[in-house]
Amino acid sequence: MPEQPKSSFFLKACYLMIAIGVLNFLVFVAGATYLGGDAVNGKVENGRYYLFGVRTDSERKGYTEVSERVFTYSRWHVYSIL
């Protein structure tokens, strides 16, 4: 009987981690769509930062210039879903 509370806690913890992972992924997709791509596929050139992905203004793939902070955020958010 004492084993059931531990397994119940473990099961709830697993569901919580899965829910957080799914939510993190959905936030990433929304952010990458809004920003025009992600930093992992982007580049840094001459001190300028570019995300690569589908641009919202033309609906074609290309580079979108962003600030260093946005580039860093995007890179770390990609790493968090890997």
Distance bins in CASP14 RR format, pairs under 12 A and 6 or more apart:
PFRMAT RR
TARGET T0000
AUTHOR 0000-0000-0000
RMODE 2
METHOD distances of the structure
MODEL  1
1 7 0 0 0 0 0 1 0 0 0 0 0
1 8 0 0 0 0 0 1 0 0 0 0 0
2 8 0 0 0 0 0 1 0 0 0 0 0
2 9 0 0 0 0 0 1 0 0 0 0 0
3 9 0 0 0 0 0 1 0 0 0 0 0
3 10 0 0 0 0 0 1 0 0 0 0 0
4 10 0 0 0 0 0 1 0 0 0 0 0
4 11 0 0 0 0 0 1 0 0 0 0 0
5 11 0 0 0 0 0 1 0 0 0 0 0
5 12 0 0 0 0 0 1 0 0 0 0 0
6 12 0 0 0 0 0 1 0 0 0 0 0
6 13 0 0 0 0 0 1 0 0 0 0 0
7 13 0 0 0 0 0 1 0 0 0 0 0
7 14 0 0 0 0 0 1 0 0 0 0 0
8 14 0 0 0 0 0 1 0 0 0 0 0
8 15 0 0 0 0 0 1 0 0 0 0 0
9 15 0 0 0 0 0 1 0 0 0 0 0
9 16 0 0 0 0 0 1 0 0 0 0 0
10 16 0 0 0 0 0 1 0 0 0 0 0
10 17 0 0 0 0 0 1 0 0 0 0 0
11 17 0 0 0 0 0 1 0 0 0 0 0
11 18 0 0 0 0 0 1 0 0 0 0 0
12 18 0 0 0 0 0 1 0 0 0 0 0
12 19 0 0 0 0 0 1 0 0 0 0 0
13 19 0 0 0 0 0 1 0 0 0 0 0
13 20 0 0 0 0 0 1 0 0 0 0 0
14 20 0 0 0 0 0 1 0 0 0 0 0
14 21 0 0 0 0 0 1 0 0 0 0 0
15 21 0 0 0 0 0 1 0 0 0 0 0
15 22 0 0 0 0 0 1 0 0 0 0 0
16 22 0 0 0 0 0 1 0 0 0 0 0
16 23 0 0 0 0 0 1 0 0 0 0 0
17 23 0 0 0 0 0 1 0 0 0 0 0
17 24 0 0 0 0 0 1 0 0 0 0 0
18 24 0 0 0 0 0 1 0 0 0 0 0
18 25 0 0 0 0 0 1 0 0 0 0 0
19 25 0 0 0 0 0 1 0 0 0 0 0
19 26 0 0 0 0 0 1 0 0 0 0 0
20 26 0 0 0 0 0 1 0 0 0 0 0
20 27 0 0 0 0 0 1 0 0 0 0 0
20 80 0 0 0 0 0 1 0 0 0 0 0
20 81 0 0 0 0 0 1 0 0 0 0 0
21 27 0 0 0 0 1 0 0 0 0 0 0
21 28 0 0 0 0 1 0 0 0 0 0 0
21 77 0 0 0 0 0 1 0 0 0 0 0
21 80 0 0 0 0 1 0 0 0 0 0 0
21 81 1 0 0 1 0 0 0 0 0 0 0
21 82 0 0 0 0 0 1 0 0 0 0 0
22 28 0 0 0 0 0 1 0 0 0 0 0
22 29 0 0 0 0 0 1 0 0 0 0 0
22 81 0 0 0 0 0 1 0 0 0 0 0
23 29 0 0 0 0 0 1 0 0 0 0 0
23 30 0 0 0 0 0 1 0 0 0 0 0
23 80 0 0 0 0 0 1 0 0 0 0 0
23 81 0 0 0 0 0 1 0 0 0 0 0
24 30 0 0 0 0 0 1 0 0 0 0 0
24 31 0 0 0 0 0 1 0 0 0 0 0
24 76 0 0 0 0 0 1 0 0 0 0 0
24 77 1 0 0 1 0 0 0 0 0 0 0
24 78 0 0 0 0 0 1 0 0 0 0 0
24 79 0 0 0 0 0 1 0 0 0 0 0
24 80 1 0 0 1 0 0 0 0 0 0 0
24 81 1 0 1 0 0 0 0 0 0 0 0
24 82 0 0 0 0 0 1 0 0 0 0 0
25 31 0 0 0 0 0 1 0 0 0 0 0
25 32 0 0 0 0 0 1 0 0 0 0 0
25 77 0 0 0 0 1 0 0 0 0 0 0
25 78 0 0 0 0 0 1 0 0 0 0 0
25 80 0 0 0 0 1 0 0 0 0 0 0
25 81 1 0 1 0 0 0 0 0 0 0 0
25 82 0 0 0 0 0 1 0 0 0 0 0
26 32 0 0 0 0 0 1 0 0 0 0 0
26 33 0 0 0 0 0 1 0 0 0 0 0
26 77 0 0 0 0 0 1 0 0 0 0 0
26 81 0 0 0 0 0 1 0 0 0 0 0
27 33 0 0 0 0 0 1 0 0 0 0 0
27 34 0 0 0 0 0 1 0 0 0 0 0
27 35 0 0 0 0 0 1 0 0 0 0 0
27 73 0 0 0 0 0 1 0 0 0 0 0
27 74 0 0 0 0 0 1 0 0 0 0 0
27 77 1 0 0 1 0 0 0 0 0 0 0
27 78 0 0 0 0 0 1 0 0 0 0 0
27 80 0 0 0 0 1 0 0 0 0 0 0
27 81 0 0 0 0 1 0 0 0 0 0 0
28 34 0 0 0 0 0 1 0 0 0 0 0
28 35 0 0 0 0 0 1 0 0 0 0 0
28 37 0 0 0 0 0 1 0 0 0 0 0
28 38 1 0 0 1 0 0 0 0 0 0 0
28 39 0 0 0 0 0 1 0 0 0 0 0
28 40 0 0 0 0 0 1 0 0 0 0 0
28 73 0 0 0 0 0 1 0 0 0 0 0
28 74 0 0 0 0 1 0 0 0 0 0 0
28 75 0 0 0 0 0 1 0 0 0 0 0
28 76 0 0 0 0 0 1 0 0 0 0 0
28 77 1 0 1 0 0 0 0 0 0 0 0
28 78 1 0 0 1 0 0 0 0 0 0 0
28 79 0 0 0 0 0 1 0 0 0 0 0
28 80 1 0 0 1 0 0 0 0 0 0 0
28 81 1 0 1 0 0 0 0 0 0 0 0
28 82 0 0 0 0 0 1 0 0 0 0 0
29 35 0 0 0 0 0 1 0 0 0 0 0
29 36 0 0 0 0 0 1 0 0 0 0 0
29 37 0 0 0 0 0 1 0 0 0 0 0
29 38 0 0 0 0 1 0 0 0 0 0 0
29 53 0 0 0 0 0 1 0 0 0 0 0
29 54 0 0 0 0 0 1 0 0 0 0 0
29 77 0 0 0 0 0 1 0 0 0 0 0
29 78 0 0 0 0 0 1 0 0 0 0 0
29 81 0 0 0 0 1 0 0 0 0 0 0
30 36 0 0 0 0 0 1 0 0 0 0 0
30 37 0 0 0 0 0 1 0 0 0 0 0
30 56 0 0 0 0 0 1 0 0 0 0 0
30 77 0 0 0 0 0 1 0 0 0 0 0
31 37 0 0 0 0 1 0 0 0 0 0 0
31 38 0 0 0 0 1 0 0 0 0 0 0
31 39 0 0 0 0 0 1 0 0 0 0 0
31 51 0 0 0 0 0 1 0 0 0 0 0
31 53 0 0 0 0 0 1 0 0 0 0 0
31 54 0 0 0 0 0 1 0 0 0 0 0
31 56 0 0 0 0 0 1 0 0 0 0 0
31 64 0 0 0 0 0 1 0 0 0 0 0
31 66 0 0 0 0 0 1 0 0 0 0 0
31 70 0 0 0 0 0 1 0 0 0 0 0
31 73 0 0 0 0 1 0 0 0 0 0 0
31 74 0 0 0 0 1 0 0 0 0 0 0
31 77 1 0 0 1 0 0 0 0 0 0 0
31 78 0 0 0 0 0 1 0 0 0 0 0
31 81 0 0 0 0 0 1 0 0 0 0 0
32 38 1 0 1 0 0 0 0 0 0 0 0
32 39 0 0 0 0 1 0 0 0 0 0 0
32 40 0 0 0 0 1 0 0 0 0 0 0
32 41 0 0 0 0 1 0 0 0 0 0 0
32 42 0 0 0 0 0 1 0 0 0 0 0
32 51 1 0 0 1 0 0 0 0 0 0 0
32 52 0 0 0 0 1 0 0 0 0 0 0
32 53 1 0 0 1 0 0 0 0 0 0 0
32 54 0 0 0 0 1 0 0 0 0 0 0
32 55 0 0 0 0 0 1 0 0 0 0 0
32 56 0 0 0 0 0 1 0 0 0 0 0
32 64 0 0 0 0 0 1 0 0 0 0 0
32 66 0 0 0 0 0 1 0 0 0 0 0
32 70 0 0 0 0 0 1 0 0 0 0 0
32 73 0 0 0 0 0 1 0 0 0 0 0
32 74 1 0 0 1 0 0 0 0 0 0 0
32 75 0 0 0 0 0 1 0 0 0 0 0
32 77 0 0 0 0 1 0 0 0 0 0 0
32 78 0 0 0 0 1 0 0 0 0 0 0
32 81 0 0 0 0 0 1 0 0 0 0 0
33 51 0 0 0 0 0 1 0 0 0 0 0
33 53 0 0 0 0 1 0 0 0 0 0 0
33 54 1 0 0 1 0 0 0 0 0 0 0
33 55 0 0 0 0 0 1 0 0 0 0 0
33 56 1 0 0 1 0 0 0 0 0 0 0
33 59 0 0 0 0 0 1 0 0 0 0 0
33 64 0 0 0 0 0 1 0 0 0 0 0
33 74 0 0 0 0 0 1 0 0 0 0 0
34 51 0 0 0 0 0 1 0 0 0 0 0
34 53 0 0 0 0 0 1 0 0 0 0 0
34 54 0 0 0 0 0 1 0 0 0 0 0
34 55 0 0 0 0 0 1 0 0 0 0 0
34 56 1 0 0 1 0 0 0 0 0 0 0
34 64 0 0 0 0 0 1 0 0 0 0 0
34 66 0 0 0 0 0 1 0 0 0 0 0
34 70 0 0 0 0 0 1 0 0 0 0 0
34 73 0 0 0 0 0 1 0 0 0 0 0
34 74 0 0 0 0 0 1 0 0 0 0 0
35 41 0 0 0 0 0 1 0 0 0 0 0
35 42 0 0 0 0 0 1 0 0 0 0 0
35 49 0 0 0 0 0 1 0 0 0 0 0
35 50 0 0 0 0 0 1 0 0 0 0 0
35 51 1 0 1 0 0 0 0 0 0 0 0
35 52 0 0 0 0 0 1 0 0 0 0 0
35 53 0 0 0 0 1 0 0 0 0 0 0
35 54 0 0 0 0 0 1 0 0 0 0 0
35 55 0 0 0 0 1 0 0 0 0 0 0
35 56 0 0 0 0 1 0 0 0 0 0 0
35 63 0 0 0 0 0 1 0 0 0 0 0
35 64 1 0 0 1 0 0 0 0 0 0 0
35 65 0 0 0 0 0 1 0 0 0 0 0
35 66 1 0 0 1 0 0 0 0 0 0 0
35 67 0 0 0 0 0 1 0 0 0 0 0
35 69 0 0 0 0 0 1 0 0 0 0 0
35 70 1 0 0 1 0 0 0 0 0 0 0
35 71 0 0 0 0 1 0 0 0 0 0 0
35 73 0 0 0 0 1 0 0 0 0 0 0
35 74 1 0 0 1 0 0 0 0 0 0 0
35 75 0 0 0 0 0 1 0 0 0 0 0
35 77 0 0 0 0 0 1 0 0 0 0 0
35 78 0 0 0 0 0 1 0 0 0 0 0
36 42 0 0 0 0 0 1 0 0 0 0 0
36 50 0 0 0 0 0 1 0 0 0 0 0
36 51 1 0 1 0 0 0 0 0 0 0 0
36 52 0 0 0 0 1 0 0 0 0 0 0
36 53 1 0 1 0 0 0 0 0 0 0 0
36 54 1 0 0 1 0 0 0 0 0 0 0
36 55 1 0 1 0 0 0 0 0 0 0 0
36 56 1 0 1 0 0 0 0 0 0 0 0
36 57 0 0 0 0 1 0 0 0 0 0 0
36 58 0 0 0 0 0 1 0 0 0 0 0
36 59 0 0 0 0 0 1 0 0 0 0 0
36 60 0 0 0 0 0 1 0 0 0 0 0
36 61 0 0 0 0 1 0 0 0 0 0 0
36 62 0 0 0 0 1 0 0 0 0 0 0
36 63 0 0 0 0 1 0 0 0 0 0 0
36 64 1 0 1 0 0 0 0 0 0 0 0
36 65 0 0 0 0 0 1 0 0 0 0 0
36 66 0 0 0 0 1 0 0 0 0 0 0
36 70 0 0 0 0 0 1 0 0 0 0 0
36 71 0 0 0 0 0 1 0 0 0 0 0
36 74 0 0 0 0 1 0 0 0 0 0 0
37 43 0 0 0 0 0 1 0 0 0 0 0
37 49 0 0 0 0 0 1 0 0 0 0 0
37 50 0 0 0 0 1 0 0 0 0 0 0
37 51 1 0 1 0 0 0 0 0 0 0 0
37 52 1 0 1 0 0 0 0 0 0 0 0
37 53 1 1 0 0 0 0 0 0 0 0 0
37 54 1 0 0 1 0 0 0 0 0 0 0
37 55 0 0 0 0 1 0 0 0 0 0 0
37 56 0 0 0 0 1 0 0 0 0 0 0
37 61 0 0 0 0 1 0 0 0 0 0 0
37 62 0 0 0 0 1 0 0 0 0 0 0
37 63 0 0 0 0 1 0 0 0 0 0 0
37 64 1 0 0 1 0 0 0 0 0 0 0
37 65 0 0 0 0 0 1 0 0 0 0 0
37 66 0 0 0 0 1 0 0 0 0 0 0
37 70 0 0 0 0 0 1 0 0 0 0 0
37 71 0 0 0 0 0 1 0 0 0 0 0
37 74 1 0 0 1 0 0 0 0 0 0 0
37 75 0 0 0 0 0 1 0 0 0 0 0
37 77 0 0 0 0 0 1 0 0 0 0 0
37 78 0 0 0 0 1 0 0 0 0 0 0
38 49 0 0 0 0 0 1 0 0 0 0 0
38 50 0 0 0 0 0 1 0 0 0 0 0
38 51 1 0 1 0 0 0 0 0 0 0 0
38 52 1 0 0 1 0 0 0 0 0 0 0
38 53 1 0 0 1 0 0 0 0 0 0 0
38 54 0 0 0 0 0 1 0 0 0 0 0
38 61 0 0 0 0 0 1 0 0 0 0 0
38 62 0 0 0 0 0 1 0 0 0 0 0
38 63 0 0 0 0 0 1 0 0 0 0 0
38 64 0 0 0 0 0 1 0 0 0 0 0
38 66 0 0 0 0 0 1 0 0 0 0 0
38 70 0 0 0 0 0 1 0 0 0 0 0
38 71 0 0 0 0 1 0 0 0 0 0 0
38 72 0 0 0 0 0 1 0 0 0 0 0
38 73 0 0 0 0 0 1 0 0 0 0 0
38 74 1 0 1 0 0 0 0 0 0 0 0
38 75 1 0 0 1 0 0 0 0 0 0 0
38 76 0 0 0 0 0 1 0 0 0 0 0
38 77 1 0 0 1 0 0 0 0 0 0 0
38 78 1 0 1 0 0 0 0 0 0 0 0
38 79 0 0 0 0 0 1 0 0 0 0 0
38 80 0 0 0 0 0 1 0 0 0 0 0
38 81 0 0 0 0 0 1 0 0 0 0 0
38 82 0 0 0 0 0 1 0 0 0 0 0
39 49 1 0 0 1 0 0 0 0 0 0 0
39 50 0 0 0 0 1 0 0 0 0 0 0
39 51 1 0 1 0 0 0 0 0 0 0 0
39 52 0 0 0 0 1 0 0 0 0 0 0
39 53 0 0 0 0 0 1 0 0 0 0 0
39 63 0 0 0 0 0 1 0 0 0 0 0
39 64 0 0 0 0 0 1 0 0 0 0 0
39 66 0 0 0 0 1 0 0 0 0 0 0
39 67 0 0 0 0 0 1 0 0 0 0 0
39 68 0 0 0 0 0 1 0 0 0 0 0
39 69 0 0 0 0 0 1 0 0 0 0 0
39 70 0 0 0 0 1 0 0 0 0 0 0
39 71 1 0 1 0 0 0 0 0 0 0 0
39 72 1 0 0 1 0 0 0 0 0 0 0
39 73 0 0 0 0 1 0 0 0 0 0 0
39 74 1 1 0 0 0 0 0 0 0 0 0
39 75 1 1 0 0 0 0 0 0 0 0 0
39 76 0 0 0 0 1 0 0 0 0 0 0
39 77 0 0 0 0 1 0 0 0 0 0 0
39 78 1 0 0 1 0 0 0 0 0 0 0
39 79 0 0 0 0 1 0 0 0 0 0 0
40 50 0 0 0 0 0 1 0 0 0 0 0
40 51 0 0 0 0 1 0 0 0 0 0 0
40 52 0 0 0 0 1 0 0 0 0 0 0
40 53 0 0 0 0 0 1 0 0 0 0 0
40 71 0 0 0 0 0 1 0 0 0 0 0
40 72 0 0 0 0 0 1 0 0 0 0 0
40 74 1 0 0 1 0 0 0 0 0 0 0
40 75 1 0 0 1 0 0 0 0 0 0 0
40 76 0 0 0 0 0 1 0 0 0 0 0
40 77 0 0 0 0 1 0 0 0 0 0 0
40 78 1 0 1 0 0 0 0 0 0 0 0
40 79 1 0 0 1 0 0 0 0 0 0 0
40 80 0 0 0 0 0 1 0 0 0 0 0
40 81 0 0 0 0 0 1 0 0 0 0 0
40 82 0 0 0 0 1 0 0 0 0 0 0
41 50 0 0 0 0 1 0 0 0 0 0 0
41 51 1 0 0 1 0 0 0 0 0 0 0
41 52 1 1 0 0 0 0 0 0 0 0 0
41 53 1 0 0 1 0 0 0 0 0 0 0
41 54 0 0 0 0 0 1 0 0 0 0 0
41 61 0 0 0 0 1 0 0 0 0 0 0
41 62 0 0 0 0 1 0 0 0 0 0 0
41 63 0 0 0 0 1 0 0 0 0 0 0
41 64 0 0 0 0 0 1 0 0 0 0 0
41 71 0 0 0 0 0 1 0 0 0 0 0
41 74 0 0 0 0 1 0 0 0 0 0 0
41 75 0 0 0 0 0 1 0 0 0 0 0
41 78 0 0 0 0 1 0 0 0 0 0 0
42 48 0 0 0 0 0 1 0 0 0 0 0
42 49 0 0 0 0 1 0 0 0 0 0 0
42 50 1 0 1 0 0 0 0 0 0 0 0
42 51 1 0 1 0 0 0 0 0 0 0 0
42 52 1 1 0 0 0 0 0 0 0 0 0
42 53 0 0 0 0 1 0 0 0 0 0 0
42 61 0 0 0 0 0 1 0 0 0 0 0
42 62 0 0 0 0 1 0 0 0 0 0 0
42 63 1 0 0 1 0 0 0 0 0 0 0
42 64 0 0 0 0 1 0 0 0 0 0 0
42 65 0 0 0 0 0 1 0 0 0 0 0
42 66 0 0 0 0 1 0 0 0 0 0 0
42 70 0 0 0 0 0 1 0 0 0 0 0
42 71 0 0 0 0 1 0 0 0 0 0 0
42 74 0 0 0 0 1 0 0 0 0 0 0
42 75 0 0 0 0 1 0 0 0 0 0 0
42 78 0 0 0 0 0 1 0 0 0 0 0
43 49 0 0 0 0 1 0 0 0 0 0 0
43 50 1 0 1 0 0 0 0 0 0 0 0
43 51 0 0 0 0 1 0 0 0 0 0 0
43 52 1 0 0 1 0 0 0 0 0 0 0
43 53 0 0 0 0 0 1 0 0 0 0 0
43 62 0 0 0 0 0 1 0 0 0 0 0
43 63 1 0 0 1 0 0 0 0 0 0 0
43 64 0 0 0 0 0 1 0 0 0 0 0
43 65 0 0 0 0 0 1 0 0 0 0 0
43 66 0 0 0 0 0 1 0 0 0 0 0
43 71 0 0 0 0 1 0 0 0 0 0 0
43 75 0 0 0 0 0 1 0 0 0 0 0
44 50 1 0 0 1 0 0 0 0 0 0 0
44 51 0 0 0 0 0 1 0 0 0 0 0
44 52 0 0 0 0 0 1 0 0 0 0 0
44 63 0 0 0 0 0 1 0 0 0 0 0
44 65 0 0 0 0 0 1 0 0 0 0 0
44 66 0 0 0 0 0 1 0 0 0 0 0
44 67 0 0 0 0 0 1 0 0 0 0 0
44 68 0 0 0 0 1 0 0 0 0 0 0
44 71 1 0 0 1 0 0 0 0 0 0 0
44 72 0 0 0 0 0 1 0 0 0 0 0
44 75 0 0 0 0 0 1 0 0 0 0 0
45 52 0 0 0 0 0 1 0 0 0 0 0
45 63 0 0 0 0 1 0 0 0 0 0 0
45 65 0 0 0 0 1 0 0 0 0 0 0
45 71 0 0 0 0 0 1 0 0 0 0 0
46 65 0 0 0 0 0 1 0 0 0 0 0
47 65 0 0 0 0 0 1 0 0 0 0 0
47 66 0 0 0 0 0 1 0 0 0 0 0
47 67 0 0 0 0 0 1 0 0 0 0 0
47 68 0 0 0 0 1 0 0 0 0 0 0
47 71 0 0 0 0 0 1 0 0 0 0 0
48 63 0 0 0 0 1 0 0 0 0 0 0
48 64 0 0 0 0 0 1 0 0 0 0 0
48 65 1 0 1 0 0 0 0 0 0 0 0
48 66 0 0 0 0 1 0 0 0 0 0 0
48 67 0 0 0 0 1 0 0 0 0 0 0
48 68 0 0 0 0 1 0 0 0 0 0 0
48 71 0 0 0 0 1 0 0 0 0 0 0
49 63 0 0 0 0 1 0 0 0 0 0 0
49 64 0 0 0 0 1 0 0 0 0 0 0
49 65 1 0 0 1 0 0 0 0 0 0 0
49 66 1 0 1 0 0 0 0 0 0 0 0
49 67 1 0 0 1 0 0 0 0 0 0 0
49 68 1 0 1 0 0 0 0 0 0 0 0
49 69 0 0 0 0 1 0 0 0 0 0 0
49 70 1 0 0 1 0 0 0 0 0 0 0
49 71 1 1 0 0 0 0 0 0 0 0 0
49 72 0 0 0 0 1 0 0 0 0 0 0
49 73 0 0 0 0 0 1 0 0 0 0 0
49 74 0 0 0 0 1 0 0 0 0 0 0
49 75 0 0 0 0 1 0 0 0 0 0 0
50 62 0 0 0 0 1 0 0 0 0 0 0
50 63 1 0 1 0 0 0 0 0 0 0 0
50 64 1 0 0 1 0 0 0 0 0 0 0
50 65 1 0 1 0 0 0 0 0 0 0 0
50 66 1 0 0 1 0 0 0 0 0 0 0
50 67 0 0 0 0 0 1 0 0 0 0 0
50 68 0 0 0 0 0 1 0 0 0 0 0
50 70 0 0 0 0 0 1 0 0 0 0 0
50 71 1 0 0 1 0 0 0 0 0 0 0
50 74 0 0 0 0 0 1 0 0 0 0 0
51 61 0 0 0 0 0 1 0 0 0 0 0
51 62 0 0 0 0 1 0 0 0 0 0 0
51 63 1 0 0 1 0 0 0 0 0 0 0
51 64 1 0 1 0 0 0 0 0 0 0 0
51 65 0 0 0 0 1 0 0 0 0 0 0
51 66 1 0 1 0 0 0 0 0 0 0 0
51 67 0 0 0 0 0 1 0 0 0 0 0
51 68 0 0 0 0 0 1 0 0 0 0 0
51 70 1 0 0 1 0 0 0 0 0 0 0
51 71 1 0 0 1 0 0 0 0 0 0 0
51 72 0 0 0 0 0 1 0 0 0 0 0
51 73 0 0 0 0 0 1 0 0 0 0 0
51 74 1 0 1 0 0 0 0 0 0 0 0
51 75 0 0 0 0 1 0 0 0 0 0 0
51 77 0 0 0 0 0 1 0 0 0 0 0
51 78 0 0 0 0 0 1 0 0 0 0 0
52 60 0 0 0 0 0 1 0 0 0 0 0
52 61 1 0 0 1 0 0 0 0 0 0 0
52 62 1 0 1 0 0 0 0 0 0 0 0
52 63 1 0 1 0 0 0 0 0 0 0 0
52 64 1 0 0 1 0 0 0 0 0 0 0
52 65 0 0 0 0 0 1 0 0 0 0 0
52 66 0 0 0 0 0 1 0 0 0 0 0
52 71 0 0 0 0 0 1 0 0 0 0 0
52 74 0 0 0 0 0 1 0 0 0 0 0
52 75 0 0 0 0 0 1 0 0 0 0 0
52 78 0 0 0 0 0 1 0 0 0 0 0
53 59 0 0 0 0 0 1 0 0 0 0 0
53 60 0 0 0 0 1 0 0 0 0 0 0
53 61 1 0 1 0 0 0 0 0 0 0 0
53 62 1 0 1 0 0 0 0 0 0 0 0
53 63 1 0 0 1 0 0 0 0 0 0 0
53 64 1 0 0 1 0 0 0 0 0 0 0
53 66 0 0 0 0 0 1 0 0 0 0 0
53 74 0 0 0 0 0 1 0 0 0 0 0
54 60 1 0 0 1 0 0 0 0 0 0 0
54 61 1 0 1 0 0 0 0 0 0 0 0
54 62 1 0 0 1 0 0 0 0 0 0 0
54 63 0 0 0 0 0 1 0 0 0 0 0
54 64 0 0 0 0 1 0 0 0 0 0 0
55 61 1 0 0 1 0 0 0 0 0 0 0
55 62 1 0 1 0 0 0 0 0 0 0 0
55 63 0 0 0 0 1 0 0 0 0 0 0
55 64 1 0 1 0 0 0 0 0 0 0 0
55 65 0 0 0 0 0 1 0 0 0 0 0
55 66 0 0 0 0 0 1 0 0 0 0 0
56 62 0 0 0 0 0 1 0 0 0 0 0
56 64 0 0 0 0 1 0 0 0 0 0 0
57 64 0 0 0 0 1 0 0 0 0 0 0
58 64 0 0 0 0 0 1 0 0 0 0 0
63 71 0 0 0 0 0 1 0 0 0 0 0
64 70 0 0 0 0 1 0 0 0 0 0 0
64 71 0 0 0 0 0 1 0 0 0 0 0
64 74 0 0 0 0 0 1 0 0 0 0 0
65 71 0 0 0 0 1 0 0 0 0 0 0
66 72 0 0 0 0 1 0 0 0 0 0 0
66 73 0 0 0 0 1 0 0 0 0 0 0
66 74 1 0 0 1 0 0 0 0 0 0 0
66 75 0 0 0 0 0 1 0 0 0 0 0
67 73 0 0 0 0 1 0 0 0 0 0 0
67 74 0 0 0 0 0 1 0 0 0 0 0
68 74 0 0 0 0 0 1 0 0 0 0 0
68 75 0 0 0 0 0 1 0 0 0 0 0
69 75 0 0 0 0 0 1 0 0 0 0 0
69 76 0 0 0 0 0 1 0 0 0 0 0
70 76 0 0 0 0 0 1 0 0 0 0 0
70 77 0 0 0 0 0 1 0 0 0 0 0
71 77 0 0 0 0 0 1 0 0 0 0 0
71 78 0 0 0 0 0 1 0 0 0 0 0
72 78 0 0 0 0 0 1 0 0 0 0 0
72 79 0 0 0 0 0 1 0 0 0 0 0
73 79 0 0 0 0 0 1 0 0 0 0 0
73 80 0 0 0 0 0 1 0 0 0 0 0
74 80 0 0 0 0 0 1 0 0 0 0 0
74 81 0 0 0 0 0 1 0 0 0 0 0
75 81 0 0 0 0 0 1 0 0 0 0 0
75 82 0 0 0 0 0 1 0 0 0 0 0
76 82 0 0 0 0 0 1 0 0 0 0 0
END
